[in-house]
Amino acid sequence: MKLPKELLNGCIIFIGIGVYFLLMNALGFADVFYLRLINVFFVFYGVNRTIEMNLAEGKKNFVANAISAMITSLIGVFLSIIGLVIYSSMNGGSYVKSLPKTFLFGGNPSVNTYSICLLFEGIASSVIVTMLLMLYWNNRHATD
């Protein structure tokens, strides 16, 4: 059975982000804010791959490709947040407390608060990444 390209590439985003964050945690760099921003490259890769697959299949409709790209990035975001909740719960919530407090809010956020904030940030970054890549590919391939 062949997985839909959106799910496949969303899973690739999730695996890339998950491995990256586990590696950063193992190396002791989990609290470095700027290194945590690199995860956007995994989102770019997965969304770009979906758009390229659509174009290779002859699908050149801007709106359909944008929806496909958005679904891909949202799958990656949702899976990553679910992974964060599971990983943090396995560690008694200590992982979220070790992350930088200045990222989105101050104080001592709970796992749920942190996850909800990351959900909103992830949705916003999904929209931005999707639109940037759609504009990039729109200039490359004219629709009929």
N, C-alpha and C positions, 0 to 999 in steps of 0.2 A: 504494500500500500504506500502510495506516494503522499508525503505530507505537503500541505499547501506551502508555497514559498514564503508567505508571511510568517507562518508558524516556525518553519525551519530557520529563517534568518532571525526571528525573534529569539529563538533558542540559542543561536550563535551569539547574539548580543549578550544574553544572560550568562552563557558559559564564559565568554571573554571577560565580562565584568566580574563574575564570581571568582575566576582564577586570578585575575589581577588583584582584587581586594584580598584574597587569601594570601597571595604572595607578598603584598605590602604588609599585611599583618604579621606574617612569619618573619619578615625582614625587619620589623619594628618601625615601619614608616606609615602606619595606619593613621597617625595623628597629623601628618603633614598635609595641610589643606591643598596646596597646589598640585601635589601628586594625585590627589583624589579627583581633580578636574580632568585627568587624562581619560577617564571612562567615556567621555563624549566621543572619542575616536572609535570605540567599539560600536556605538550607536550609528555613527557615520558609516562605518563599514557595512553593518547589517542593512541599513536603509538603502545605501547605494547599491548593494548587491540585489536587493529586491527590485529596484528601478531598472537596473541592467537586465535582470531576468525578464521583466515585463517587456522591455524594448526588444530583447532577443526573440520573444514570442510574437512580436509585431504589434503589441499593444502600445499605441502612441497617444491615447487619450489622456490629457493632462489631469483631469479630475479623477479618473479611475486609477491612474498611477499614484496620485497624491493620496488617495484613500488607502491603497495598498501599502504605500510607504508608511503612512501614519499607523496603520494596524500593526505593521512590523515593529515600529519603535515602541508602541504601547505594550505589545506583548513582551518585549524585552524589559520595559520598565516594570510591569506588573510581576513578572517572574523574578526580577532582581529584588524587588521589595519583599516578595514572599520568601525568597532565599535569605534576605537580611533578617526578617522576623524569625525564621526557623533557626538560623545560625545564632542569633542573639539569645533566643529562648534556650537553646542548648547550653549556652554559657551563662545562664542565669541573668541575662540582661546586662551583663558587664561590658559587652562589646560596644553597645550604644554609648555607655558612659565614658568609654575611652576615646570616643571621637571628639573632634574639636567642638567646643561649645559656641564658638563664634560663627559657625557655618551658617545656620539659619536662625538661631535663637540662643539666648543665654540660659543659665540655670542648669538644672538636671532633668533633661527630657526623659520621658518614659519611652519604651520601645514603640508603643502605639503612636505617641506624639511625633516621634522622629520619623516613623514610617509614613504617617499622613503628610508631613511636611515634604518628605522626599517624593511622595506621590505627586503632589502639586508641582514640585520642581521638575520632576520627570516628565509630566504632561507638557509643561511649558517648553522644556528642551526638545521634546518630541516634535512639537509644532515648529519650532525654530529650525531644527535639523531637516525636517521634511521640506519645509519651504525653501531652505537654502539649496538642497539637492534638487528639488523640482525646478527651481530657477536655473540652476547649472545645466541640467539635462534638457530643459526647454530650449535653451540657446543652442544646444548640440543637435537636436532632432526636431525639425519642423513637423507639425501635424499636417495630415492631408486635408 
